[in-house]
Amino acid sequence: MNIELRHLRYFIAVAEELHFGRAAARLNISQPPLSQQIQILEQQIDARLFNRTNRSVSLTTAGKQFLADSRQILAAVDDAASRATRLHQGEAGEIRLGFTSSAPFIKSVSDTLSSFRQDYPDVHIQTRETNTREQIAPLNDGALDLGLMRNTQLPDTLSWQAILHEPLLAMIHREHPLANQRVVSLAELAREPFVFFDPHVGTGLYDDILGLMRRYGLSPVITQEVGEAMTIIGLVAAGLGVSILPASFRRVQLDEMRWLPVLEKDAVSQMWLVWANHRTLSPAAVRFKDRLLTGAKAQKQQKNVR
């Protein structure tokens, strides 16, 4: 058989009109070629589809079944074409996104995730919470499309763009003497029991914050080593020490703890959007990447205006 989609469209028109002349007008073709194509179709499937008389046209039993099947076939073709178009335009598909624990606390990230899901419900965003260092290999081998991580040393195979520069804040129990100050210096924090990440966890913040303190000749005494930022916040709230985290975590408010600005002006951290430059991003991932970068830029401009 060599049935073409146009044969099905011709057949459906005749079956719905039950009149070759009206069907030909509907298809914007002349009647003789239409009659000829229907005859060819019947020969190809070896079944008579219409009962024809000089006064009427009606569907045979085979014709009624073929009409139902033809409509399903054309609907499936339309659906396939629509899915392909939406995939090509980034309106459907999947995005595999890695992010550190602080990323969802960043407004531009949370706003982009929310608006993107609303605007493109056919794009599945598969998220994976993991630390900075653990995102590098999946981004390189294609297991992740995009990564949100803290500034760190990256291989040449990865490209990045900063979406946020934010201050680092001190975390102090409310009954600690330093909690009554308006600002606190790194030197003051370094003299206190310090709650921080385990160095083997692989967070970008470990190198970021301790590197900052080393630039000032400081080496805090870390008395509690943990794997998660939320655990750090909980232990500080319990009075087991002080710590430092990016300002995005300030959205976690506990009565037992105070967030204080750090005196040093270079006490800042960056959040990066990272992708592999040797791999082609899917259209959906490109659309998400562009929206996030645009949103981050807009929020930065609004902040500068204020």
VEXSE-425776 format. One record per residue (C-alpha): x, y, z; residue number from 1; residue in one letter; chain. Coordinates in pm, whole numbers, plus 50000, padded with zeros to 5 digits. Layout:
BEGIN
@x:X | y:Y | z:Z | resi:NUM | resn:A | chain:A
...
This chain:
BEGIN
@x:50000 | y:50000 | z:50000 | resi:1 | resn:M | chain:A
@x:50100 | y:50358 | z:49938 | resi:2 | resn:N | chain:A
@x:49827 | y:50547 | z:50119 | resi:3 | resn:I | chain:A
@x:49904 | y:50917 | z:50160 | resi:4 | resn:E | chain:A
@x:49760 | y:51152 | z:50419 | resi:5 | resn:L | chain:A
@x:49585 | y:51345 | z:50142 | resi:6 | resn:R | chain:A
@x:49396 | y:51028 | z:50052 | resi:7 | resn:H | chain:A
@x:49262 | y:51015 | z:50407 | resi:8 | resn:L | chain:A
@x:49165 | y:51383 | z:50398 | resi:9 | resn:R | chain:A
@x:48987 | y:51334 | z:50063 | resi:10 | resn:Y | chain:A
@x:48803 | y:51032 | z:50200 | resi:11 | resn:F | chain:A
@x:48697 | y:51211 | z:50520 | resi:12 | resn:I | chain:A
@x:48562 | y:51506 | z:50321 | resi:13 | resn:A | chain:A
@x:48347 | y:51281 | z:50101 | resi:14 | resn:V | chain:A
@x:48237 | y:51073 | z:50403 | resi:15 | resn:A | chain:A
@x:48127 | y:51385 | z:50592 | resi:16 | resn:E | chain:A
@x:47959 | y:51554 | z:50295 | resi:17 | resn:E | chain:A
@x:47824 | y:51234 | z:50135 | resi:18 | resn:L | chain:A
@x:47842 | y:51427 | z:49811 | resi:19 | resn:H | chain:A
@x:48140 | y:51435 | z:49575 | resi:20 | resn:F | chain:A
@x:48064 | y:51782 | z:49443 | resi:21 | resn:G | chain:A
@x:48042 | y:51944 | z:49785 | resi:22 | resn:R | chain:A
@x:48350 | y:51754 | z:49904 | resi:23 | resn:A | chain:A
@x:48546 | y:51873 | z:49599 | resi:24 | resn:A | chain:A
@x:48446 | y:52232 | z:49666 | resi:25 | resn:A | chain:A
@x:48544 | y:52196 | z:50030 | resi:26 | resn:R | chain:A
@x:48885 | y:52062 | z:49928 | resi:27 | resn:L | chain:A
@x:48923 | y:52328 | z:49658 | resi:28 | resn:N | chain:A
@x:48976 | y:52069 | z:49385 | resi:29 | resn:I | chain:A
@x:48760 | y:51956 | z:49091 | resi:30 | resn:S | chain:A
@x:48532 | y:51657 | z:49122 | resi:31 | resn:Q | chain:A
@x:48687 | y:51413 | z:48866 | resi:32 | resn:P | chain:A
@x:49032 | y:51401 | z:49036 | resi:33 | resn:P | chain:A
@x:48859 | y:51354 | z:49373 | resi:34 | resn:L | chain:A
@x:48656 | y:51060 | z:49241 | resi:35 | resn:S | chain:A
@x:48972 | y:50915 | z:49091 | resi:36 | resn:Q | chain:A
@x:49166 | y:50941 | z:49419 | resi:37 | resn:Q | chain:A
@x:48886 | y:50772 | z:49613 | resi:38 | resn:I | chain:A
@x:48887 | y:50487 | z:49360 | resi:39 | resn:Q | chain:A
@x:49265 | y:50454 | z:49397 | resi:40 | resn:I | chain:A
@x:49225 | y:50445 | z:49777 | resi:41 | resn:L | chain:A
@x:48963 | y:50171 | z:49754 | resi:42 | resn:E | chain:A
@x:49190 | y:49971 | z:49526 | resi:43 | resn:Q | chain:A
@x:49483 | y:50007 | z:49766 | resi:44 | resn:Q | chain:A
@x:49292 | y:49884 | z:50070 | resi:45 | resn:I | chain:A
@x:49092 | y:49634 | z:49865 | resi:46 | resn:D | chain:A
@x:48760 | y:49746 | z:50011 | resi:47 | resn:A | chain:A
@x:48465 | y:49945 | z:49885 | resi:48 | resn:R | chain:A
@x:48415 | y:50248 | z:50108 | resi:49 | resn:L | chain:A
@x:48107 | y:50407 | z:49949 | resi:50 | resn:F | chain:A
@x:47779 | y:50291 | z:49806 | resi:51 | resn:N | chain:A
@x:47723 | y:50513 | z:49504 | resi:52 | resn:R | chain:A
@x:47404 | y:50571 | z:49307 | resi:53 | resn:T | chain:A
@x:47300 | y:50847 | z:49071 | resi:54 | resn:N | chain:A
@x:47111 | y:51009 | z:49355 | resi:55 | resn:R | chain:A
@x:47309 | y:50936 | z:49674 | resi:56 | resn:S | chain:A
@x:47639 | y:50843 | z:49835 | resi:57 | resn:V | chain:A
@x:47657 | y:50644 | z:50157 | resi:58 | resn:S | chain:A
@x:47926 | y:50473 | z:50361 | resi:59 | resn:L | chain:A
@x:47965 | y:50099 | z:50354 | resi:60 | resn:T | chain:A
@x:48034 | y:49908 | z:50676 | resi:61 | resn:T | chain:A
@x:48403 | y:49911 | z:50585 | resi:62 | resn:A | chain:A
@x:48376 | y:50281 | z:50507 | resi:63 | resn:G | chain:A
@x:48233 | y:50362 | z:50850 | resi:64 | resn:K | chain:A
@x:48521 | y:50183 | z:51023 | resi:65 | resn:Q | chain:A
@x:48776 | y:50341 | z:50791 | resi:66 | resn:F | chain:A
@x:48631 | y:50686 | z:50868 | resi:67 | resn:L | chain:A
@x:48682 | y:50637 | z:51243 | resi:68 | resn:A | chain:A
@x:49034 | y:50504 | z:51190 | resi:69 | resn:D | chain:A
@x:49123 | y:50782 | z:50944 | resi:70 | resn:S | chain:A
@x:49018 | y:51049 | z:51191 | resi:71 | resn:R | chain:A
@x:49234 | y:50889 | z:51460 | resi:72 | resn:Q | chain:A
@x:49530 | y:50867 | z:51222 | resi:73 | resn:I | chain:A
@x:49508 | y:51234 | z:51122 | resi:74 | resn:L | chain:A
@x:49459 | y:51338 | z:51485 | resi:75 | resn:A | chain:A
@x:49770 | y:51137 | z:51581 | resi:76 | resn:A | chain:A
@x:49969 | y:51302 | z:51301 | resi:77 | resn:V | chain:A
@x:49856 | y:51646 | z:51416 | resi:78 | resn:D | chain:A
@x:49949 | y:51562 | z:51774 | resi:79 | resn:D | chain:A
@x:50291 | y:51436 | z:51666 | resi:80 | resn:A | chain:A
@x:50354 | y:51751 | z:51466 | resi:81 | resn:A | chain:A
@x:50243 | y:51968 | z:51759 | resi:82 | resn:S | chain:A
@x:50470 | y:51781 | z:52002 | resi:83 | resn:R | chain:A
@x:50765 | y:51816 | z:51765 | resi:84 | resn:A | chain:A
@x:50698 | y:52189 | z:51728 | resi:85 | resn:T | chain:A
@x:50669 | y:52240 | z:52103 | resi:86 | resn:R | chain:A
@x:50989 | y:52045 | z:52166 | resi:87 | resn:L | chain:A
@x:51171 | y:52246 | z:51900 | resi:88 | resn:H | chain:A
@x:51048 | y:52572 | z:52050 | resi:89 | resn:Q | chain:A
@x:51133 | y:52470 | z:52407 | resi:90 | resn:G | chain:A
@x:50768 | y:52453 | z:52516 | resi:91 | resn:E | chain:A
@x:50786 | y:52082 | z:52603 | resi:92 | resn:A | chain:A
@x:51051 | y:51833 | z:52710 | resi:93 | resn:G | chain:A
@x:51265 | y:51795 | z:53019 | resi:94 | resn:E | chain:A
@x:51523 | y:52004 | z:53201 | resi:95 | resn:I | chain:A
@x:51765 | y:51842 | z:53445 | resi:96 | resn:R | chain:A
@x:51866 | y:52106 | z:53695 | resi:97 | resn:L | chain:A
@x:52121 | y:52071 | z:53972 | resi:98 | resn:G | chain:A
@x:52126 | y:52320 | z:54255 | resi:99 | resn:F | chain:A
@x:52283 | y:52384 | z:54593 | resi:100 | resn:T | chain:A
@x:52070 | y:52405 | z:54905 | resi:101 | resn:S | chain:A
@x:52072 | y:52786 | z:54899 | resi:102 | resn:S | chain:A
@x:51950 | y:52824 | z:54539 | resi:103 | resn:A | chain:A
@x:51575 | y:52798 | z:54613 | resi:104 | resn:P | chain:A
@x:51612 | y:53083 | z:54865 | resi:105 | resn:F | chain:A
@x:51729 | y:53318 | z:54588 | resi:106 | resn:I | chain:A
@x:51438 | y:53524 | z:54456 | resi:107 | resn:K | chain:A
@x:51539 | y:53519 | z:54090 | resi:108 | resn:S | chain:A
@x:51566 | y:53139 | z:54104 | resi:109 | resn:V | chain:A
@x:51238 | y:53078 | z:54284 | resi:110 | resn:S | chain:A
@x:51057 | y:53331 | z:54063 | resi:111 | resn:D | chain:A
@x:51192 | y:53168 | z:53746 | resi:112 | resn:T | chain:A
@x:51099 | y:52818 | z:53860 | resi:113 | resn:L | chain:A
@x:50746 | y:52933 | z:53944 | resi:114 | resn:S | chain:A
@x:50680 | y:53136 | z:53628 | resi:115 | resn:S | chain:A
@x:50842 | y:52880 | z:53398 | resi:116 | resn:F | chain:A
@x:50625 | y:52600 | z:53534 | resi:117 | resn:R | chain:A
@x:50313 | y:52814 | z:53486 | resi:118 | resn:Q | chain:A
@x:50404 | y:52921 | z:53132 | resi:119 | resn:D | chain:A
@x:50536 | y:52584 | z:53013 | resi:120 | resn:Y | chain:A
@x:50349 | y:52308 | z:53198 | resi:121 | resn:P | chain:A
@x:50463 | y:52051 | z:52940 | resi:122 | resn:D | chain:A
@x:50828 | y:52099 | z:53038 | resi:123 | resn:V | chain:A
@x:50925 | y:51867 | z:53321 | resi:124 | resn:H | chain:A
@x:51190 | y:52020 | z:53547 | resi:125 | resn:I | chain:A
@x:51381 | y:51741 | z:53714 | resi:126 | resn:Q | chain:A
@x:51570 | y:51891 | z:54007 | resi:127 | resn:T | chain:A
@x:51862 | y:51744 | z:54196 | resi:128 | resn:R | chain:A
@x:51986 | y:51905 | z:54516 | resi:129 | resn:E | chain:A
@x:52359 | y:51857 | z:54540 | resi:130 | resn:T | chain:A
@x:52660 | y:52058 | z:54643 | resi:131 | resn:N | chain:A
@x:52881 | y:52258 | z:54413 | resi:132 | resn:T | chain:A
@x:53160 | y:52009 | z:54353 | resi:133 | resn:R | chain:A
@x:52921 | y:51720 | z:54296 | resi:134 | resn:E | chain:A
@x:52755 | y:51903 | z:54006 | resi:135 | resn:Q | chain:A
@x:53068 | y:51927 | z:53794 | resi:136 | resn:I | chain:A
@x:53086 | y:51565 | z:53673 | resi:137 | resn:A | chain:A
@x:52711 | y:51535 | z:53587 | resi:138 | resn:P | chain:A
@x:52728 | y:51861 | z:53392 | resi:139 | resn:L | chain:A
@x:53029 | y:51735 | z:53200 | resi:140 | resn:N | chain:A
@x:52882 | y:51396 | z:53113 | resi:141 | resn:D | chain:A
@x:52534 | y:51525 | z:53031 | resi:142 | resn:G | chain:A
@x:52345 | y:51391 | z:53334 | resi:143 | resn:A | chain:A
@x:52261 | y:51754 | z:53420 | resi:144 | resn:L | chain:A
@x:52171 | y:52028 | z:53172 | resi:145 | resn:D | chain:A
@x:52219 | y:52324 | z:53404 | resi:146 | resn:L | chain:A
@x:52367 | y:52373 | z:53748 | resi:147 | resn:G | chain:A
@x:52322 | y:52641 | z:54014 | resi:148 | resn:L | chain:A
@x:52631 | y:52652 | z:54230 | resi:149 | resn:M | chain:A
@x:52856 | y:52877 | z:54432 | resi:150 | resn:R | chain:A
@x:53165 | y:53025 | z:54271 | resi:151 | resn:N | chain:A
@x:53435 | y:52761 | z:54253 | resi:152 | resn:T | chain:A
@x:53716 | y:52634 | z:54031 | resi:153 | resn:Q | chain:A
@x:53565 | y:52490 | z:53712 | resi:154 | resn:L | chain:A
@x:53719 | y:52287 | z:53428 | resi:155 | resn:P | chain:A
@x:53749 | y:52446 | z:53084 | resi:156 | resn:D | chain:A
@x:53460 | y:52232 | z:52961 | resi:157 | resn:T | chain:A
@x:53209 | y:52428 | z:53170 | resi:158 | resn:L | chain:A
@x:53084 | y:52783 | z:53115 | resi:159 | resn:S | chain:A
@x:52918 | y:52998 | z:53377 | resi:160 | resn:W | chain:A
@x:52747 | y:53328 | z:53439 | resi:161 | resn:Q | chain:A
@x:52687 | y:53489 | z:53776 | resi:162 | resn:A | chain:A
@x:52321 | y:53541 | z:53861 | resi:163 | resn:I | chain:A
@x:52375 | y:53688 | z:54206 | resi:164 | resn:L | chain:A
@x:52632 | y:53870 | z:54416 | resi:165 | resn:H | chain:A
@x:52513 | y:53866 | z:54775 | resi:166 | resn:E | chain:A
@x:52665 | y:53963 | z:55110 | resi:167 | resn:P | chain:A
@x:52773 | y:53707 | z:55363 | resi:168 | resn:L | chain:A
@x:52598 | y:53738 | z:55697 | resi:169 | resn:L | chain:A
@x:52702 | y:53631 | z:56045 | resi:170 | resn:A | chain:A
@x:52474 | y:53399 | z:56242 | resi:171 | resn:M | chain:A
@x:52480 | y:53444 | z:56619 | resi:172 | resn:I | chain:A
@x:52264 | y:53317 | z:56902 | resi:173 | resn:H | chain:A
@x:52043 | y:53596 | z:57037 | resi:174 | resn:R | chain:A
@x:52195 | y:53573 | z:57387 | resi:175 | resn:E | chain:A
@x:52554 | y:53593 | z:57263 | resi:176 | resn:H | chain:A
@x:52727 | y:53926 | z:57341 | resi:177 | resn:P | chain:A
@x:52796 | y:53985 | z:56969 | resi:178 | resn:L | chain:A
@x:52422 | y:53970 | z:56895 | resi:179 | resn:A | chain:A
@x:52379 | y:54323 | z:57035 | resi:180 | resn:N | chain:A
@x:52613 | y:54476 | z:56775 | resi:181 | resn:Q | chain:A
@x:52500 | y:54635 | z:56449 | resi:182 | resn:R | chain:A
@x:52784 | y:54470 | z:56255 | resi:183 | resn:V | chain:A
@x:53042 | y:54207 | z:56335 | resi:184 | resn:V | chain:A
@x:53392 | y:54161 | z:56199 | resi:185 | resn:S | chain:A
@x:53550 | y:53843 | z:56070 | resi:186 | resn:L | chain:A
@x:53809 | y:53865 | z:56349 | resi:187 | resn:A | chain:A
@x:53536 | y:53867 | z:56613 | resi:188 | resn:E | chain:A
@x:53371 | y:53564 | z:56457 | resi:189 | resn:L | chain:A
@x:53702 | y:53377 | z:56426 | resi:190 | resn:A | chain:A
@x:53752 | y:53398 | z:56803 | resi:191 | resn:R | chain:A
@x:53426 | y:53211 | z:56869 | resi:192 | resn:E | chain:A
@x:53343 | y:52839 | z:56837 | resi:193 | resn:P | chain:A
@x:53260 | y:52805 | z:56468 | resi:194 | resn:F | chain:A
@x:52990 | y:52582 | z:56317 | resi:195 | resn:V | chain:A
@x:53063 | y:52502 | z:55954 | resi:196 | resn:F | chain:A
@x:53059 | y:52251 | z:55671 | resi:197 | resn:F | chain:A
@x:53253 | y:51929 | z:55676 | resi:198 | resn:D | chain:A
@x:53539 | y:51980 | z:55427 | resi:199 | resn:P | chain:A
@x:53464 | y:51645 | z:55263 | resi:200 | resn:H | chain:A
@x:53106 | y:51744 | z:55175 | resi:201 | resn:V | chain:A
@x:53225 | y:51947 | z:54878 | resi:202 | resn:G | chain:A
@x:53035 | y:52272 | z:54916 | resi:203 | resn:T | chain:A
@x:53160 | y:52578 | z:54732 | resi:204 | resn:G | chain:A
@x:53090 | y:52782 | z:55044 | resi:205 | resn:L | chain:A
@x:53357 | y:52595 | z:55238 | resi:206 | resn:Y | chain:A
@x:53639 | y:52726 | z:55018 | resi:207 | resn:D | chain:A
@x:53460 | y:53058 | z:54962 | resi:208 | resn:D | chain:A
@x:53418 | y:53160 | z:55326 | resi:209 | resn:I | chain:A
@x:53733 | y:53006 | z:55471 | resi:210 | resn:L | chain:A
@x:53931 | y:53156 | z:55182 | resi:211 | resn:G | chain:A
@x:53789 | y:53497 | z:55271 | resi:212 | resn:L | chain:A
@x:53899 | y:53457 | z:55632 | resi:213 | resn:M | chain:A
@x:54246 | y:53341 | z:55529 | resi:214 | resn:R | chain:A
@x:54287 | y:53660 | z:55325 | resi:215 | resn:R | chain:A
@x:54260 | y:53845 | z:55656 | resi:216 | resn:Y | chain:A
@x:54500 | y:53607 | z:55831 | resi:217 | resn:G | chain:A
@x:54220 | y:53436 | z:56021 | resi:218 | resn:L | chain:A
@x:54163 | y:53069 | z:56090 | resi:219 | resn:S | chain:A
@x:53844 | y:52994 | z:56284 | resi:220 | resn:P | chain:A
@x:53826 | y:52705 | z:56525 | resi:221 | resn:V | chain:A
@x:53558 | y:52481 | z:56376 | resi:222 | resn:I | chain:A
@x:53400 | y:52290 | z:56663 | resi:223 | resn:T | chain:A
@x:53105 | y:52146 | z:56472 | resi:224 | resn:Q | chain:A
@x:53132 | y:52005 | z:56117 | resi:225 | resn:E | chain:A
@x:52806 | y:51926 | z:55935 | resi:226 | resn:V | chain:A
@x:52684 | y:51847 | z:55586 | resi:227 | resn:G | chain:A
@x:52391 | y:52086 | z:55537 | resi:228 | resn:E | chain:A
@x:52341 | y:52460 | z:55570 | resi:229 | resn:A | chain:A
@x:52012 | y:52406 | z:55752 | resi:230 | resn:M | chain:A
@x:52198 | y:52202 | z:56013 | resi:231 | resn:T | chain:A
@x:52439 | y:52492 | z:56062 | resi:232 | resn:I | chain:A
@x:52145 | y:52726 | z:56120 | resi:233 | resn:I | chain:A
@x:51992 | y:52484 | z:56369 | resi:234 | resn:G | chain:A
@x:52313 | y:52441 | z:56568 | resi:235 | resn:L | chain:A
@x:52372 | y:52816 | z:56585 | resi:236 | resn:V | chain:A
@x:52014 | y:52859 | z:56705 | resi:237 | resn:A | chain:A
@x:52092 | y:52598 | z:56972 | resi:238 | resn:A | chain:A
@x:52387 | y:52807 | z:57093 | resi:239 | resn:G | chain:A
@x:52666 | y:52572 | z:56983 | resi:240 | resn:L | chain:A
@x:52865 | y:52841 | z:56803 | resi:241 | resn:G | chain:A
@x:52859 | y:53111 | z:56536 | resi:242 | resn:V | chain:A
@x:52881 | y:53085 | z:56159 | resi:243 | resn:S | chain:A
@x:52858 | y:53265 | z:55825 | resi:244 | resn:I | chain:A
@x:52623 | y:53200 | z:55534 | resi:245 | resn:L | chain:A
@x:52505 | y:53395 | z:55227 | resi:246 | resn:P | chain:A
@x:52223 | y:53644 | z:55276 | resi:247 | resn:A | chain:A
@x:51976 | y:53429 | z:55078 | resi:248 | resn:S | chain:A
@x:51952 | y:53202 | z:55383 | resi:249 | resn:F | chain:A
@x:51817 | y:53494 | z:55585 | resi:250 | resn:R | chain:A
@x:51470 | y:53390 | z:55473 | resi:251 | resn:R | chain:A
@x:51507 | y:53124 | z:55743 | resi:252 | resn:V | chain:A
@x:51407 | y:53317 | z:56054 | resi:253 | resn:Q | chain:A
@x:51445 | y:53160 | z:56398 | resi:254 | resn:L | chain:A
@x:51372 | y:53347 | z:56722 | resi:255 | resn:D | chain:A
@x:51684 | y:53207 | z:56885 | resi:256 | resn:E | chain:A
@x:51923 | y:53349 | z:56624 | resi:257 | resn:M | chain:A
@x:52032 | y:53683 | z:56483 | resi:258 | resn:R | chain:A
@x:52158 | y:53762 | z:56133 | resi:259 | resn:W | chain:A
@x:52418 | y:54039 | z:56134 | resi:260 | resn:L | chain:A
@x:52608 | y:54216 | z:55854 | resi:261 | resn:P | chain:A
@x:52979 | y:54142 | z:55826 | resi:262 | resn:V | chain:A
@x:53206 | y:54445 | z:55849 | resi:263 | resn:L | chain:A
@x:53441 | y:54354 | z:55564 | resi:264 | resn:E | chain:A
@x:53318 | y:54484 | z:55227 | resi:265 | resn:K | chain:A
@x:53450 | y:54186 | z:55032 | resi:266 | resn:D | chain:A
@x:53245 | y:53942 | z:55241 | resi:267 | resn:A | chain:A
@x:53031 | y:53844 | z:54942 | resi:268 | resn:V | chain:A
@x:52941 | y:53524 | z:54762 | resi:269 | resn:S | chain:A
@x:52826 | y:53455 | z:54409 | resi:270 | resn:Q | chain:A
@x:52570 | y:53212 | z:54270 | resi:271 | resn:M | chain:A
@x:52653 | y:53083 | z:53923 | resi:272 | resn:W | chain:A
@x:52445 | y:52926 | z:53649 | resi:273 | resn:L | chain:A
@x:52671 | y:52664 | z:53487 | resi:274 | resn:V | chain:A
@x:52643 | y:52453 | z:53172 | resi:275 | resn:W | chain:A
@x:52871 | y:52239 | z:52955 | resi:276 | resn:A | chain:A
@x:53012 | y:52430 | z:52658 | resi:277 | resn:N | chain:A
@x:53078 | y:52108 | z:52465 | resi:278 | resn:H | chain:A
@x:52713 | y:51999 | z:52473 | resi:279 | resn:R | chain:A
@x:52410 | y:52143 | z:52296 | resi:280 | resn:T | chain:A
@x:52136 | y:52242 | z:52537 | resi:281 | resn:L | chain:A
@x:51782 | y:52137 | z:52458 | resi:282 | resn:S | chain:A
@x:51550 | y:52419 | z:52347 | resi:283 | resn:P | chain:A
@x:51366 | y:52393 | z:52681 | resi:284 | resn:A | chain:A
@x:51693 | y:52427 | z:52874 | resi:285 | resn:A | chain:A
@x:51794 | y:52727 | z:52660 | resi:286 | resn:V | chain:A
@x:51457 | y:52889 | z:52726 | resi:287 | resn:R | chain:A
@x:51494 | y:52833 | z:53103 | resi:288 | resn:F | chain:A
@x:51853 | y:52956 | z:53103 | resi:289 | resn:K | chain:A
@x:51761 | y:53276 | z:52917 | resi:290 | resn:D | chain:A
@x:51467 | y:53345 | z:53146 | resi:291 | resn:R | chain:A
@x:51674 | y:53295 | z:53461 | resi:292 | resn:L | chain:A
@x:51957 | y:53519 | z:53339 | resi:293 | resn:L | chain:A
@x:51709 | y:53787 | z:53228 | resi:294 | resn:T | chain:A
@x:51527 | y:53773 | z:53561 | resi:295 | resn:G | chain:A
@x:51850 | y:53791 | z:53759 | resi:296 | resn:A | chain:A
@x:51963 | y:54093 | z:53557 | resi:297 | resn:K | chain:A
@x:51630 | y:54269 | z:53607 | resi:298 | resn:A | chain:A
@x:51637 | y:54215 | z:53983 | resi:299 | resn:Q | chain:A
@x:51993 | y:54344 | z:54001 | resi:300 | resn:K | chain:A
@x:51891 | y:54661 | z:53814 | resi:301 | resn:Q | chain:A
@x:51594 | y:54713 | z:54045 | resi:302 | resn:Q | chain:A
@x:51820 | y:54676 | z:54347 | resi:303 | resn:K | chain:A
@x:52065 | y:54931 | z:54206 | resi:304 | resn:N | chain:A
@x:51782 | y:55179 | z:54144 | resi:305 | resn:V | chain:A
@x:51665 | y:55147 | z:54504 | resi:306 | resn:R | chain:A
